[in-house]
Amino acid sequence: MTTQRGFMFKYLPWIFLSWIAPMGCQSATDPAQEMIARVDQMPPDKRPPDWERTKSLMQRPAPKVGDPAPDFTLKTTKGGESITLSRFHPDRPRVLIFASFT
């Protein structure tokens, strides 16, 4: 009996937290939509440049797990060069890492 009670007191809080914590961390609203609403309330001269295009990109639904990544083009740090995702082997998986190493 004491081993069962010891097990319960030792692991039950962790089981409970691992089950309930993710529920408490979920936001009721989409942060992108909140930002769009805040920026839309700003005077037009205070909004970011090309706001309408940025807003349309933010409103796109995110791809689901297993969906192919949307094609995109990024400029390299070398200036004039650019890289397009679809140019790389489409039949192989890719890992994209966006980070600052400064």
KOLDO-786236 format. One line per 4 residues: number of its first residue (from 1); for each residue x, y, z of N, C-alpha, C. Coordinates in nm, 3 decimals. Layout:
<pts>
NUM = X,Y,Z,X,Y,Z,X,Y,Z ~ ...
</pts>
This chain:
<pts>
1 = 0.082,-0.120,0.000,0.000,0.000,0.000,0.086,0.127,0.000 ~ 0.194,0.125,0.074,0.278,0.244,0.080,0.347,0.271,-0.053 ~ 0.379,0.166,-0.130,0.443,0.189,-0.258,0.345,0.252,-0.356 ~ 0.218,0.213,-0.350,0.119,0.277,-0.436,0.102,0.424,-0.400
5 = 0.094,0.451,-0.272,0.077,0.589,-0.227,0.200,0.672,-0.263 ~ 0.320,0.614,-0.245,0.442,0.683,-0.281,0.447,0.714,-0.430 ~ 0.401,0.618,-0.511,0.395,0.639,-0.656,0.301,0.753,-0.688 ~ 0.183,0.753,-0.626,0.085,0.857,-0.653,0.138,0.995,-0.618
9 = 0.198,1.007,-0.500,0.247,1.138,-0.457,0.368,1.183,-0.537 ~ 0.445,1.087,-0.587,0.564,1.122,-0.662,0.532,1.160,-0.805 ~ 0.444,1.085,-0.873,0.423,1.105,-1.015,0.291,1.173,-1.052 ~ 0.191,1.168,-0.968,0.061,1.226,-1.002,0.068,1.375,-1.032
13 = 0.143,1.455,-0.955,0.151,1.597,-0.992,0.210,1.619,-1.131 ~ 0.311,1.542,-1.168,0.372,1.557,-1.300,0.277,1.513,-1.410 ~ 0.204,1.405,-1.387,0.107,1.360,-1.486,-0.001,1.467,-1.503 ~ -0.049,1.522,-1.391,-0.151,1.625,-1.396,-0.100,1.749,-1.471
17 = 0.023,1.794,-1.439,0.077,1.912,-1.504,0.099,1.889,-1.653 ~ 0.145,1.771,-1.690,0.168,1.745,-1.832,0.036,1.739,-1.909 ~ -0.074,1.712,-1.839,-0.204,1.706,-1.905,-0.271,1.843,-1.907 ~ -0.261,1.917,-1.798,-0.336,2.043,-1.786,-0.258,2.163,-1.837
21 = -0.125,2.162,-1.828,-0.045,2.279,-1.867,-0.066,2.318,-2.013 ~ -0.065,2.224,-2.108,-0.087,2.266,-2.246,-0.223,2.332,-2.268 ~ -0.323,2.292,-2.192,-0.455,2.354,-2.207,-0.453,2.499,-2.163 ~ -0.377,2.529,-2.058,-0.371,2.665,-2.008,-0.287,2.756,-2.094
25 = -0.200,2.700,-2.175,-0.111,2.780,-2.257,-0.171,2.818,-2.392 ~ -0.281,2.759,-2.426,-0.341,2.788,-2.555,-0.413,2.922,-2.551 ~ -0.390,3.000,-2.652,-0.453,3.131,-2.661,-0.590,3.116,-2.729 ~ -0.685,3.194,-2.682,-0.818,3.188,-2.742,-0.822,3.257,-2.878
29 = -0.729,3.349,-2.900,-0.727,3.420,-3.027,-0.591,3.403,-3.093 ~ -0.590,3.423,-3.222,-0.468,3.411,-3.301,-0.386,3.538,-3.283 ~ -0.258,3.528,-3.242,-0.178,3.649,-3.223,-0.160,3.728,-3.352 ~ -0.157,3.660,-3.467,-0.144,3.732,-3.594,-0.266,3.821,-3.617
33 = -0.383,3.770,-3.587,-0.505,3.849,-3.604,-0.508,3.968,-3.509 ~ -0.456,3.948,-3.388,-0.450,4.060,-3.294,-0.356,4.169,-3.344 ~ -0.242,4.127,-3.401,-0.147,4.226,-3.454,-0.206,4.298,-3.573 ~ -0.273,4.226,-3.662,-0.336,4.288,-3.778,-0.437,4.393,-3.734
37 = -0.517,4.360,-3.633,-0.617,4.455,-3.584,-0.550,4.579,-3.526 ~ -0.439,4.561,-3.451,-0.369,4.677,-3.394,-0.310,4.765,-3.502 ~ -0.247,4.704,-3.603,-0.184,4.784,-3.709,-0.290,4.852,-3.795 ~ -0.401,4.785,-3.821,-0.508,4.846,-3.899,-0.565,4.971,-3.830
41 = -0.557,4.977,-3.699,-0.608,5.093,-3.625,-0.510,5.211,-3.629 ~ -0.387,5.185,-3.670,-0.287,5.291,-3.676,-0.314,5.382,-3.795 ~ -0.270,5.507,-3.788,-0.281,5.594,-3.906,-0.198,5.535,-4.021 ~ -0.245,5.551,-4.145,-0.174,5.490,-4.259,-0.026,5.527,-4.268
45 = 0.011,5.649,-4.229,0.152,5.688,-4.238,0.240,5.622,-4.132 ~ 0.180,5.561,-4.029,0.255,5.494,-3.923,0.264,5.343,-3.944 ~ 0.192,5.291,-4.043,0.193,5.146,-4.070,0.323,5.105,-4.138 ~ 0.361,4.978,-4.126,0.482,4.931,-4.195,0.467,4.945,-4.346
49 = 0.579,4.962,-4.417,0.571,4.972,-4.563,0.515,4.843,-4.621 ~ 0.437,4.856,-4.728,0.376,4.742,-4.796,0.287,4.660,-4.701 ~ 0.212,4.731,-4.614,0.131,4.667,-4.512,0.024,4.575,-4.571 ~ -0.041,4.615,-4.677,-0.150,4.533,-4.732,-0.098,4.397,-4.778
53 = 0.019,4.393,-4.841,0.077,4.265,-4.883,0.115,4.181,-4.761 ~ 0.178,4.245,-4.662,0.216,4.175,-4.539,0.093,4.118,-4.471 ~ -0.013,4.197,-4.465,-0.136,4.152,-4.401,-0.195,4.031,-4.474 ~ -0.193,4.033,-4.607,-0.248,3.919,-4.682,-0.165,3.793,-4.658
57 = -0.033,3.808,-4.643,0.051,3.692,-4.614,0.026,3.638,-4.474 ~ 0.003,3.728,-4.379,-0.024,3.686,-4.241,-0.157,3.614,-4.228 ~ -0.252,3.643,-4.317,-0.385,3.584,-4.307,-0.394,3.447,-4.373 ~ -0.289,3.406,-4.444,-0.291,3.274,-4.506,-0.290,3.166,-4.398
61 = -0.361,3.056,-4.422,-0.355,2.947,-4.324,-0.218,2.880,-4.327 ~ -0.172,2.836,-4.213,-0.044,2.766,-4.205,-0.059,2.626,-4.264 ~ 0.046,2.574,-4.326,0.037,2.437,-4.378,0.022,2.337,-4.264 ~ -0.049,2.231,-4.288,-0.067,2.125,-4.190,0.056,2.035,-4.193
65 = 0.073,1.957,-4.088,0.183,1.862,-4.082,0.168,1.765,-4.199 ~ 0.274,1.748,-4.275,0.271,1.659,-4.390,0.243,1.730,-4.522 ~ 0.191,1.853,-4.515,0.168,1.930,-4.638,0.302,1.979,-4.692 ~ 0.313,1.994,-4.823,0.438,2.050,-4.876,0.452,2.197,-4.835
69 = 0.575,2.239,-4.817,0.601,2.379,-4.782,0.569,2.468,-4.900 ~ 0.514,2.585,-4.877,0.491,2.678,-4.988,0.624,2.725,-5.046 ~ 0.624,2.749,-5.174,0.747,2.794,-5.240,0.774,2.939,-5.200 ~ 0.901,2.972,-5.182,0.938,3.109,-5.149,1.078,3.138,-5.201
73 = 1.111,3.265,-5.209,1.242,3.310,-5.253,1.298,3.404,-5.148 ~ 1.424,3.382,-5.112,1.493,3.467,-5.015,1.621,3.521,-5.076 ~ 1.655,3.644,-5.041,1.783,3.700,-5.084,1.892,3.651,-4.990 ~ 2.010,3.626,-5.046,2.122,3.582,-4.964,2.188,3.702,-4.900
77 = 2.278,3.675,-4.808,2.350,3.784,-4.742,2.452,3.848,-4.835 ~ 2.476,3.785,-4.951,2.572,3.839,-5.047,2.512,3.950,-5.133 ~ 2.386,3.979,-5.115,2.326,4.092,-5.187,2.239,4.051,-5.302 ~ 2.293,4.051,-5.424,2.213,4.032,-5.543,2.160,3.891,-5.565
81 = 2.218,3.792,-5.499,2.173,3.655,-5.520,2.043,3.628,-5.446 ~ 1.967,3.532,-5.498,1.848,3.487,-5.427,1.836,3.335,-5.443 ~ 1.768,3.273,-5.348,1.749,3.129,-5.346,1.600,3.101,-5.343 ~ 1.556,3.010,-5.431,1.415,2.970,-5.436,1.405,2.825,-5.390
85 = 1.310,2.798,-5.302,1.294,2.665,-5.246,1.273,2.559,-5.354 ~ 1.192,2.589,-5.454,1.158,2.488,-5.555,1.277,2.449,-5.642 ~ 1.385,2.525,-5.640,1.503,2.490,-5.719,1.580,2.372,-5.660 ~ 1.560,2.346,-5.531,1.630,2.236,-5.466,1.548,2.109,-5.479
89 = 1.613,1.997,-5.484,1.553,1.867,-5.508,1.415,1.854,-5.441 ~ 1.307,1.860,-5.518,1.173,1.855,-5.459,1.137,1.720,-5.400 ~ 1.211,1.615,-5.435,1.178,1.482,-5.384,1.251,1.449,-5.254 ~ 1.333,1.541,-5.204,1.407,1.519,-5.080,1.357,1.613,-4.971
93 = 1.357,1.565,-4.847,1.316,1.655,-4.738,1.421,1.763,-4.712 ~ 1.376,1.878,-4.664,1.464,1.988,-4.633,1.435,2.036,-4.491 ~ 1.537,2.087,-4.427,1.522,2.148,-4.295,1.561,2.294,-4.310 ~ 1.471,2.382,-4.269,1.497,2.526,-4.278,1.522,2.578,-4.137
97 = 1.633,2.649,-4.121,1.667,2.705,-3.991,1.678,2.855,-4.007 ~ 1.593,2.927,-3.937,1.597,3.073,-3.939,1.647,3.116,-3.801 ~ 1.768,3.171,-3.796,1.824,3.209,-3.667,1.928,3.318,-3.687 ~ 1.957,3.384,-3.580,2.063,3.483,-3.580,2.181,3.427,-3.501
101 = 2.297,3.429,-3.561,2.415,3.375,-3.495,2.510,3.487,-3.455 ~ 2.455,3.599,-3.415,2.540,3.711,-3.375,2.546,3.723,-3.226
</pts>
